[in-house]
Amino acid sequence: MKLKSTFKSAVGVVTLLALNSTVNAEDFYVDSKASYYDAVSQVGPGDDIVFKNGTYRDFEIKFQAQGSKQAPVTLRAETKGEVVFSVTNSHFETISGNVFAFNKEKDDLGIYNVEVLNISNSVFENVSGALALIYRGGTDESTFGPKVTLSDNTLTKVGHGKRNKRKASIFLHGVQKTNIRNNTFDSSAKVRIEHTVGEPQTTLSQNSFSNTDKPSIIDFLTAKDGCQCQ
């Protein structure tokens, strides 16, 4: 698969493939294609491949590893803060967890794990978890992200795994700008969007849904009972 990505002083955890086995976890720090492929050749269950702070463009990622639910193999950026993550012309198939999981915020202070997520012209097949799982907690309106754009993608059998607690192919909580357009959803879980803070802008247009429930948008900003975030 090809993954064009830009990291900028931030952290996001991406579980790309999980199989089985366990071993002590280790971090492999990379800052070039050469160091990345060296890390891939050594990575094992529970390990992290950590991109050092900086900008990575036209970076082709070929990745296959063994892990488990208890000890997944993850890719992440070095420092928590801001991240721009762009994926285009990629093919993801037979994944037991989430593809892009940026939901590790625990304190609800609005220090979210991804600034911008762009996914376009890509194919996702037989994914047990969500294509994108993003959580931005808190009510601090001094921060303006995340921003998510998904366009011209095809999702087939995404999000129906028993361990997918959100029951969604795409789950966006607290995202400030969302644009989901020209995507094809086939036999996948619904898109779930939750407005919780700020002045969120959400656009869904020209998407096709086959054997897939229509998207759900919940506005906790006006809901009487407020947001049950956890």
Residue pairs with C-beta under 8 A, 6 or more apart in sequence:
1 61
1 62
1 63
1 90
1 91
1 92
2 60
2 61
2 88
2 89
2 90
3 59
3 60
3 61
3 87
3 90
4 57
4 58
4 59
4 86
4 87
4 88
5 56
5 59
5 61
5 85
5 86
5 87
6 55
6 56
6 57
6 84
6 85
6 86
7 51
7 53
7 54
7 55
7 56
7 77
7 78
7 83
7 84
7 85
8 53
8 54
8 55
8 82
8 83
8 84
8 115
9 53
9 77
9 78
9 79
9 81
9 82
9 83
10 77
10 79
10 80
10 81
10 82
10 83
10 113
10 114
10 115
11 76
11 77
11 78
11 79
11 80
11 81
11 83
11 104
11 113
12 76
12 77
12 83
12 85
12 100
12 101
12 102
12 113
12 114
13 74
13 75
13 76
13 101
13 102
13 104
13 113
14 74
14 75
14 76
14 99
14 100
14 101
15 67
15 72
15 73
15 74
15 95
15 97
15 98
15 99
15 101
15 129
16 63
16 65
16 73
16 75
16 92
16 95
16 99
17 63
17 64
17 65
17 66
17 67
17 73
17 95
17 96
18 67
18 68
18 69
18 72
18 73
18 95
18 96
18 97
19 66
19 67
19 68
19 96
20 45
20 66
20 67
20 68
21 44
21 45
21 66
21 67
21 68
21 71
22 45
22 46
22 68
22 70
22 71
23 44
23 45
23 46
23 47
23 71
24 46
25 46
25 47
25 48
25 71
26 44
26 46
26 47
26 48
27 47
27 48
27 50
28 39
28 42
28 43
28 47
28 48
28 49
28 50
29 35
29 50
29 52
29 78
30 36
30 38
30 39
30 49
30 50
30 51
30 52
31 51
31 52
31 54
33 59
33 60
36 49
36 59
36 61
37 62
39 49
40 49
40 62
40 63
40 64
40 65
43 49
43 65
43 73
44 65
44 66
44 73
45 65
45 66
45 67
45 68
45 71
45 72
45 73
46 67
46 70
46 71
46 72
46 73
47 65
47 73
47 74
48 73
48 74
48 75
48 76
49 73
49 74
49 75
49 76
50 76
50 77
50 78
51 75
51 76
51 77
51 78
52 78
53 77
53 78
53 79
61 75
63 75
65 73
66 73
67 73
69 96
69 97
69 163
72 97
77 83
80 111
80 113
81 111
82 115
82 145
83 102
83 113
83 114
83 115
83 116
84 115
84 116
84 118
85 100
85 114
85 116
85 117
85 118
86 116
86 117
86 118
86 119
87 100
87 118
87 119
87 120
87 122
88 118
88 119
88 120
88 121
88 122
89 121
89 122
90 122
90 123
91 122
91 123
91 125
92 99
92 122
92 123
92 124
92 125
92 127
93 123
93 124
93 125
93 126
94 125
94 126
94 127
95 126
95 127
95 128
95 129
96 128
96 129
96 161
97 128
97 129
97 161
97 163
98 127
98 129
98 130
98 131
98 132
98 133
98 164
99 124
99 127
99 129
99 130
99 131
99 132
100 117
100 119
100 131
100 132
100 133
100 134
101 129
101 130
101 133
102 112
102 113
102 114
102 117
102 132
102 133
102 134
102 135
102 146
103 113
103 133
103 134
103 135
103 173
104 113
104 135
105 111
105 112
105 113
105 135
105 136
105 137
107 137
107 138
108 137
108 138
108 229
109 137
109 138
109 140
110 136
110 137
110 138
110 139
110 140
110 142
110 143
110 197
111 138
111 143
112 134
112 135
112 136
112 137
112 143
112 145
112 146
112 174
113 134
113 135
114 134
114 145
114 146
115 145
115 146
115 147
116 145
116 146
116 147
116 148
117 132
117 134
117 146
117 147
117 148
117 149
118 148
118 149
118 150
119 131
119 132
119 149
119 150
119 151
119 153
120 149
120 150
120 151
120 152
120 153
121 151
121 152
121 153
122 153
122 154
123 153
123 154
123 156
124 131
124 153
124 154
124 155
124 156
124 158
125 156
125 157
125 158
126 156
126 157
126 158
127 155
127 157
127 158
127 159
127 161
127 169
128 159
128 160
128 161
128 162
128 163
128 164
129 159
129 161
129 163
129 164
130 158
130 159
130 164
130 166
130 168
130 169
130 170
130 171
130 189
131 150
131 153
131 155
131 158
131 159
131 169
131 170
132 148
132 150
132 170
132 171
132 172
133 166
133 168
133 171
134 146
134 148
134 171
134 172
134 173
134 174
134 175
135 173
135 174
136 145
136 146
136 173
136 174
136 175
136 176
136 196
136 197
137 173
137 174
137 196
137 229
138 174
138 197
139 196
139 197
140 197
141 197
141 198
144 176
144 198
145 175
145 176
145 177
146 174
146 175
146 176
146 177
147 175
147 176
147 177
147 178
148 172
148 175
148 177
148 178
148 179
148 180
149 178
149 179
149 180
150 170
150 179
150 180
150 181
150 183
151 179
151 180
151 181
151 182
151 183
152 181
152 182
152 183
153 183
153 184
154 183
154 184
154 186
155 169
155 183
155 184
155 185
155 186
155 188
156 186
156 187
156 188
157 186
157 187
157 188
158 169
158 185
158 188
158 189
159 166
159 167
159 168
159 169
159 170
159 188
159 189
159 190
160 187
160 188
160 189
164 189
166 192
167 189
167 190
167 192
168 189
168 190
168 191
168 192
169 185
169 188
169 189
169 190
169 191
169 212
170 180
170 191
170 192
170 193
171 192
172 178
172 192
172 193
172 194
173 194
173 196
173 229
174 194
174 195
174 196
174 197
174 200
175 193
175 200
175 202
176 197
176 198
176 199
176 200
176 201
177 200
177 201
177 202
178 193
178 200
178 201
178 202
178 203
178 204
179 203
180 191
180 203
180 204
180 205
180 207
180 215
181 203
181 204
181 205
181 206
181 207
182 205
182 206
182 207
183 207
183 208
184 207
184 208
184 210
185 191
185 207
185 208
185 209
185 210
185 212
186 210
186 211
186 212
187 210
187 211
187 212
188 211
188 212
189 212
189 213
190 212
190 213
190 214
190 215
190 216
191 204
191 215
191 216
192 215
192 216
192 218
193 202
193 215
193 216
193 217
193 218
194 217
194 218
194 220
194 227
195 202
195 217
195 218
195 219
195 220
195 221
196 220
196 221
196 227
196 229
197 221
200 221
202 217
204 215
207 215
220 226
220 227
